[in-house]
């Protein structure tokens, strides 16, 4: 009989308290399988999966071997991101009927709704000091970048550009003084940066393709992003000073949602190169691509645990 702990297959925990230190002895095992030695493994990547027939928030080890559902809700839960202190996830859920921003503890407990309106709030991202959350919202008629305090108070539109849609915010990792985002204000999506109060907005990429999903490297020196400039979505990285761009993936599939490891040595991403959206990882130079999930469903939006 196949071992249910096979790499890349999701295991359902028996209680919501199962999470960051995954005790293998409490994992449900198929009848007739050998019980693995009891050991403690740490979840490093949070992601969205439709394994339970609706989108849920899952966690897994950085090698993809052990996976578990922690949101366990009938609604659609997506777009998870770690808090800088590694104690919470921010995520998007439609459990009140609209896409809103929520937070929960890393074991799935203490779910709290931060936004509440009849519009769509998506793509949340924590500031590096944990005091603020940036997100995209269409409450002003088009998608803009908003920032709020980590408790949901003081929500404010900072991109404030009515000529296009602004989305996918990501904070400068070291001090949070800048935010990178994607905008189609010039006719197609490009990567922009701005100060954390919305001032000094600048276009970083400039081509006829769609450039989206920016993510700053931990040392502030690079932005990884997605572009369809070669005909399909691939992952690129831009070095900011002096400016240069390098294509990291080159497949006929769609590669999206890149996110850096805490030390900047690897990038985790979503790809449909095996037929379904699965989570992959590669070295920061695009080499040594490895598939982490193999669930034959939609696995996407990975986020890597910040450094201790």
Secondary structure, DSSP 4 states (H G I P E B T S, - for coil): ---TT-TT-----SSTT--SEEEGGGS---TTPPPPPP-EEE--EEEEE-TTSS-EEEEE-TTS--EEE-S--SS-EEEEEE-TTSSEEEEEE-TTSS-EEEEEETTS-S-EE---SSS-EEEEEE-TTSSEEEEEE-TTSS-EEEEEETTS-S-EESS--TTS-EEEEEE-TTT--EEEEEE-TTSS-EEEEEETTS-S-EE---SSS-EEEEEE-TTSSEEEEEE-TTSS-EEEEEEETTEEEEE----SS-EEEEEE-TTSSEEEEEE-TTSS-EEEEEETTS-S-EE----SS-EEEEEEPPP-
